């Protein structure tokens, strides 16, 4: 397969970004409304309380999944205290659009080369909000970041908070290979725990070892979207903490994974991103899935036709 990769679009990609922006349907303050299942994609600022209020109006979400920039790039411009204050703004905005009984999940990195910031500062900030801490989930990546002077970094941090008393649907998954073993002698024969078990499934705990980190060989891969979250992880969150027909909020659309997870599980999604390119990728990923059944572009990218000289315009509406 011929690879048609995009560079990482959030940093050091000025030339390709200039080529892509004319093909984006949304500018800041504009929305795209899905006529099929009622999803909404907006180009806006997660920290802008007025635009968030206008976007959601009287709608309230049962679940919010937030994947903000991890401050590894932003740290060139912001101190960790400034970053945390910015986080408090979008956290407050999230609280305002959630129903009385709802859930919030936040993906947040810990820079092991810089005192694990901004994770501890964020957690302390959250202690001063009305949200209640419920779980600290670690997602294990199969593909780590190698080093000869430290342990390989193979984890992603996911924080789970609640507002009120939301429902929680227990999830099950195949028993991951890493959890098999535990050999025991039974009636003179050595058996593996899977042989002795009554079920081929297991409830995921707060250490997820069965989620494949997204990379270019996977169908769901979206080139240019650094740190793309796995669809399986987002669908697990959606199915555990919402019901079919519920509204899910996502203030950092990025590769559009939350929107796609809602489409596949029968939820509605309102998502936004401050970057027009990521809002366009989000819309195109949904359209691509509906047209082909594929969850991403694997070795291709969402802008192949336009970068080959073709161009398509679309109608937009203001927030």
C-alpha positions in Angstrom: 0.0 0.0 0.0 1.3 3.4 -0.9 1.6 5.6 2.2 0.3 9.1 2.0 1.1 10.4 5.4 0.6 13.9 6.9 3.1 15.4 9.3 2.1 16.1 12.9 -0.3 19.0 12.3 -0.2 20.7 15.7 3.5 21.6 15.5 6.1 22.4 12.8 3.7 22.0 9.9 3.1 25.6 8.7 3.4 24.8 5.0 1.0 21.9 4.9 -1.4 23.8 7.2 -1.5 26.7 4.7 -2.5 24.2 2.0 -5.2 22.5 4.1 -6.9 25.5 5.6 -8.7 26.5 2.4 -10.4 23.1 2.4 -11.8 23.4 5.9 -15.5 24.0 6.1 -15.4 25.8 9.5 -13.9 29.0 10.8 -13.9 30.1 14.4 -17.5 30.6 15.5 -19.1 28.3 12.9 -20.8 24.9 13.3 -21.5 21.9 11.2 -24.8 20.1 12.0 -25.3 16.5 11.0 -28.7 15.9 9.4 -28.6 12.1 9.9 -28.0 11.5 13.6 -27.9 15.0 15.1 -24.2 15.3 15.8 -22.7 18.8 16.0 -19.1 19.9 15.2 -18.0 23.4 16.0 -14.9 25.5 15.6 -14.4 27.2 19.0 -12.5 27.7 22.2 -13.1 25.2 25.0 -12.3 27.9 27.5 -14.8 30.5 26.1 -17.8 30.1 28.4 -20.1 32.3 26.2 -19.5 30.3 23.0 -19.9 27.0 24.9 -23.2 28.2 26.4 -24.4 29.2 23.0 -23.4 25.9 21.4 -25.2 23.7 24.0 -28.1 26.1 24.7 -30.5 24.1 26.9 -28.9 20.7 25.9 -27.2 18.8 28.7 -24.8 15.9 28.2 -24.7 12.7 30.3 -21.0 12.3 29.6 -18.0 14.4 28.7 -14.7 13.0 27.3 -11.9 15.6 27.3 -8.5 15.1 25.7 -6.7 18.5 26.0 -3.2 19.3 24.8 -0.8 17.9 27.3 1.2 21.0 27.8 4.3 19.4 26.4 4.1 21.8 23.5 2.1 24.5 25.2 4.8 24.6 27.9 6.9 26.7 25.5 4.4 29.5 26.0 2.7 28.7 29.4 3.9 27.8 32.9 2.3 24.8 34.5 0.3 27.2 36.7 -1.0 29.0 33.6 -1.9 25.7 32.0 -3.8 24.6 35.1 -5.7 27.9 35.2 -6.6 27.3 31.5 -7.8 23.8 32.4 -10.0 25.2 35.2 -11.8 27.3 32.6 -12.8 24.4 30.3 -13.5 22.2 33.3 -16.0 24.8 34.6 -17.5 25.0 31.1 -17.8 21.2 31.1 -19.6 21.2 34.4 -22.1 23.8 33.1 -23.2 21.6 30.1 -23.4 18.3 32.0 -26.7 17.0 33.5 -27.2 16.6 37.2 -26.0 13.0 37.1 -23.2 12.7 34.7 -19.5 11.6 34.1 -16.3 13.3 33.1 -13.2 11.5 31.7 -10.0 13.4 31.2 -7.0 12.1 29.3 -3.9 13.9 30.7 -0.2 13.2 30.3 2.6 13.2 32.9 6.0 14.4 31.6 8.4 12.1 33.3 11.3 14.4 32.2 9.7 17.4 34.0 8.4 16.4 37.4 5.4 14.6 35.9 3.7 17.9 35.1 0.9 18.7 34.5 -0.8 15.7 36.1 -0.3 16.4 39.8 -1.2 20.1 39.4 -4.3 19.2 37.4 -5.5 16.7 40.0 -5.0 19.2 42.8 -7.0 21.7 40.8 -9.8 19.2 40.3 -10.0 18.7 44.1 -11.3 22.3 44.2 -14.1 21.7 41.7 -17.6 20.2 42.4 -16.6 17.0 40.5 -16.0 13.9 42.6 -12.9 11.8 41.8 -13.8 8.2 41.1 -10.9 6.4 39.4 -7.4 6.8 38.1 -7.2 4.6 35.0 -3.9 3.7 33.3 -4.0 2.5 29.7 -1.0 0.4 28.7 0.5 1.0 25.2 1.9 -2.0 23.3 4.4 0.3 21.6 6.5 2.1 24.2 9.0 4.9 23.9 12.5 3.3 24.3 15.3 4.7 26.4 18.5 3.2 27.7 18.5 5.2 31.0 14.9 4.8 32.2 11.9 2.5 32.1 10.0 2.5 28.9 7.0 4.8 28.9 4.1 2.6 28.0 1.2 4.2 29.8 -1.5 6.8 29.3 -3.3 8.5 32.2 -7.2 8.7 32.2 -9.0 10.4 35.1 -12.7 9.6 35.9 -14.9 12.1 37.7 -18.6 12.3 38.4 -21.3 14.9 38.9 -24.2 13.7 41.1 -24.9 10.0 40.9 -24.6 8.8 37.3 -25.3 5.3 36.1 -22.4 3.0 35.3 -22.8 0.0 33.0 -20.3 -2.8 33.8 -18.2 -3.7 30.7 -16.6 -7.0 29.7 -13.8 -7.9 27.4 -11.9 -10.9 26.2 -9.3 -12.0 28.7 -6.1 -10.3 27.4 -3.1 -12.5 26.8 -1.1 -10.6 29.4 -3.6 -11.8 32.1 -3.5 -15.5 31.1 -1.3 -17.9 33.0 -1.5 -18.6 36.7 -0.9 -22.3 36.2 -2.2 -24.6 38.9 -2.3 -28.4 39.3 -5.8 -29.7 39.4 -6.4 -33.5 39.7 -2.8 -34.2 38.7 -2.9 -32.0 35.6 -1.3 -28.5 35.2 -4.0 -26.1 34.0 -4.0 -22.5 32.9 -6.5 -20.1 34.6 -8.5 -19.7 31.4 -9.1 -23.5 31.3 -10.4 -23.4 34.9 -12.5 -20.3 34.4 -16.2 -20.4 33.7 -16.2 -17.4 31.3 -14.0 -16.2 28.5 -14.5 -12.6 29.5 -13.3 -10.4 32.3 -14.3 -7.0 33.7 -11.7 -4.3 32.9 -10.3 -2.8 36.0 -8.5 0.6 36.2 -5.5 -0.9 34.3 -6.3 -1.4 30.7 -3.9 -3.8 29.0 -6.1 -4.8 26.0 -6.2 -1.4 24.2 -4.0 -1.3 21.1 -2.1 2.0 20.7 -3.0 3.6 17.3 -0.3 3.5 14.8 -0.1 3.8 11.0 -0.8 0.1 10.2 -4.2 0.3 11.9 -7.4 1.0 9.9 -8.5 3.7 12.4 -5.2 5.6 12.0 -5.6 9.3 11.1 -2.4 10.7 9.8 -1.4 14.1 11.3 -3.2 13.5 14.6 -0.5 13.0 17.2 -1.6 11.1 20.3 -4.8 9.8 18.7 -6.9 7.8 21.2 -8.0 4.3 20.4 -11.6 3.9 19.3 -11.9 0.8 21.6 -11.0 2.9 24.6 -13.5 5.7 23.8 -16.3 3.2 23.0 -15.6 1.5 26.4 -16.1 4.8 28.1 -19.2 5.8 26.1 -20.9 2.4 26.7 -20.0 2.4 30.5 -21.1 5.9 31.3 -24.0 6.8 28.9 -27.0 5.2 27.3 -28.2 5.0 23.7 -29.7 8.4 22.7 -27.7 10.3 25.3 -25.6 13.4 24.5 -21.9 13.2 24.8 -19.6 16.3 24.9 -16.0 16.6 23.7 -14.3 20.0 23.7 -11.1 18.8 21.9 -12.3 16.9 18.8 -8.8 16.3 17.4 -9.1 13.1 15.2 -12.9 12.8 15.8 -12.7 9.6 17.8 -15.4 10.6 20.3 -17.8 11.6 17.5 -17.2 8.3 15.7 -17.6 6.3 18.9 -21.0 8.0 19.4 -22.0 7.3 15.8 -21.2 3.6 16.3 -22.9 3.2 19.6 -26.1 5.2 19.0 -25.3 8.4 21.0 -25.3 12.0 19.9 -22.1 14.1 20.1 -21.4 17.8 20.4 -17.7 18.3 19.8 -15.5 21.3 19.0 -11.9 22.2 18.4 -10.2 25.5 18.2 -8.3 24.3 15.1 -10.3 24.4 11.8 -8.2 21.5 10.4 -9.1 19.2 13.2 -12.8 20.1 12.9 -12.6 19.2 9.2 -10.8 15.9 10.0 -13.6 15.1 12.5 -16.4 15.7 9.9 -14.5 13.8 7.2 -13.9 10.9 9.4 -17.6 10.5 10.1 -18.4 10.9 6.4 -15.7 8.4 5.5 -17.1 5.9 8.0 -20.6 6.2 6.6 -19.4 5.9 3.0 -16.9 3.0 3.4 -17.4 1.4 6.9 -13.8 2.2 7.6 -12.8 3.9 10.9 -9.8 5.8 9.5 -7.4 6.1 6.6 -4.7 3.7 7.7 -1.8 4.7 5.4 -3.7 7.5 3.7 -5.1 10.8 5.0 -8.3 12.8 5.0 -7.1 15.4 2.4 -5.7 13.1 -0.3 -8.0 14.5 -3.1 -7.5 18.1 -2.2 -3.8 17.7 -2.0 -3.9 16.1 -5.4 -5.5 19.3 -6.7 -9.2 18.7 -6.2 -11.3 21.0 -4.0 -14.7 20.8 -2.4 -16.8 23.6 -0.7 -19.5 23.2 1.8 -22.1 25.4 3.6 -21.5 26.5 7.2 -23.6 28.1 9.8 -22.6 30.4 12.7 -22.7 29.3 16.4 
